[in-house]
């Protein structure tokens, strides 16, 4: 059981990191602070600022340190990282990523019998 939780947090970490790295800072209206970035995409500090969470929290999430972000934090990150509806659903379906999100709730409603 512990292994599956560890795997889930590392999977969540890799997903968030890959989505952060694919964004161009200029697309979000951020000024270029340096001409050359060591890594592609947004900096963790930029993601944290836009999402309204601490940089340390983003670092811990991306390092897979077993955090369980709330649905509000997951939604803020999804908006900041400009996730598609499919990516949002994937993010909410990760075991370590908070409670069921809006997409999951809609999906459950669709599958209920007409008597509900």
C-alpha positions as CSV (number, residue, x, y, z in Angstrom):
1,X,0.0,0.0,0.0
2,X,2.8,2.4,0.8
3,X,4.4,1.8,-2.6
4,X,1.2,2.8,-4.5
5,X,1.0,6.1,-2.5
6,X,4.7,6.8,-3.2
7,X,4.2,6.0,-6.9
8,X,1.1,8.2,-7.0
9,X,3.0,11.2,-5.5
10,X,5.9,10.8,-7.9
11,X,3.5,10.5,-10.8
12,X,1.7,13.7,-9.7
13,X,5.1,15.4,-9.4
14,X,6.2,14.4,-12.9
15,X,2.9,15.5,-14.4
16,X,3.1,18.9,-12.7
17,X,6.7,19.4,-13.6
18,X,6.1,18.5,-17.3
19,X,3.2,20.9,-17.6
20,X,5.1,23.7,-16.0
21,X,8.0,23.2,-18.4
22,X,5.9,23.4,-21.5
23,X,4.6,26.9,-20.8
24,X,6.2,30.0,-22.2
25,X,6.4,32.9,-19.7
26,X,5.6,35.5,-22.3
27,X,2.3,33.6,-23.1
28,X,1.2,34.4,-19.5
29,X,2.3,38.0,-19.7
30,X,5.4,37.5,-17.5
31,X,8.4,39.7,-18.1
32,X,11.7,38.0,-19.0
33,X,13.9,38.4,-15.9
34,X,16.9,36.8,-17.6
35,X,17.7,36.3,-21.2
36,X,18.6,32.6,-20.6
37,X,16.7,30.2,-18.4
38,X,18.3,27.1,-17.0
39,X,15.2,25.0,-17.7
40,X,12.4,25.5,-20.2
41,X,9.0,26.9,-19.2
42,X,7.9,28.7,-16.1
43,X,9.9,28.9,-12.9
44,X,8.4,27.3,-9.8
45,X,8.2,30.8,-8.2
46,X,6.1,32.0,-11.1
47,X,3.7,29.1,-10.9
48,X,3.4,29.6,-7.1
49,X,2.7,33.4,-7.5
50,X,0.1,32.9,-10.2
51,X,-1.6,30.0,-8.3
52,X,-1.5,31.8,-5.0
53,X,0.5,29.2,-3.1
54,X,4.0,29.2,-1.7
55,X,7.1,28.4,-3.7
56,X,8.0,25.8,-1.1
57,X,4.7,24.1,-1.6
58,X,5.3,23.8,-5.4
59,X,8.8,22.5,-4.7
60,X,7.5,19.8,-2.4
61,X,4.7,18.8,-4.8
62,X,7.2,18.5,-7.7
63,X,9.6,16.5,-5.5
64,X,6.8,14.0,-4.7
65,X,7.0,14.5,-1.0
66,X,3.7,12.9,-0.3
67,X,1.5,16.1,-0.1
68,X,-2.2,15.9,-0.7
69,X,-3.2,19.3,-2.1
70,X,-6.8,20.4,-1.6
71,X,-9.2,20.6,-4.5
72,X,-8.8,24.4,-4.4
73,X,-5.0,24.2,-4.8
74,X,-5.4,21.6,-7.6
75,X,-7.9,23.9,-9.4
76,X,-5.5,26.8,-9.0
77,X,-2.7,24.8,-10.4
78,X,-4.8,23.5,-13.3
79,X,-5.7,27.1,-14.2
80,X,-2.1,28.3,-13.9
81,X,-0.7,25.5,-16.0
82,X,-3.5,26.0,-18.5
83,X,-4.5,22.3,-18.5
84,X,-7.0,21.0,-21.0
85,X,-10.2,19.3,-19.8
86,X,-8.6,15.9,-20.2
87,X,-5.5,17.0,-18.3
88,X,-7.6,18.4,-15.5
89,X,-9.5,15.1,-15.2
90,X,-6.2,13.3,-15.1
91,X,-4.9,15.6,-12.4
92,X,-8.0,15.1,-10.3
93,X,-7.9,11.3,-10.8
94,X,-4.4,11.1,-9.3
95,X,-4.7,9.5,-5.8
96,X,-2.5,12.2,-4.1
97,X,-4.2,15.2,-5.8
98,X,-7.0,16.2,-3.5
99,X,-10.7,15.4,-3.5
100,X,-12.7,14.7,-6.6
101,X,-12.8,17.7,-8.9
102,X,-15.6,19.2,-10.9
103,X,-14.9,16.9,-13.9
104,X,-15.2,13.8,-11.7
105,X,-18.5,15.0,-10.2
106,X,-20.0,15.7,-13.6
107,X,-18.9,12.3,-14.8
108,X,-20.6,10.6,-11.8
109,X,-23.8,12.5,-12.5
110,X,-23.9,11.3,-16.1
111,X,-23.8,7.7,-15.1
112,X,-26.6,7.8,-12.6
113,X,-29.9,6.1,-13.4
114,X,-32.8,8.3,-14.5
115,X,-34.5,7.6,-11.1
116,X,-31.9,9.8,-9.3
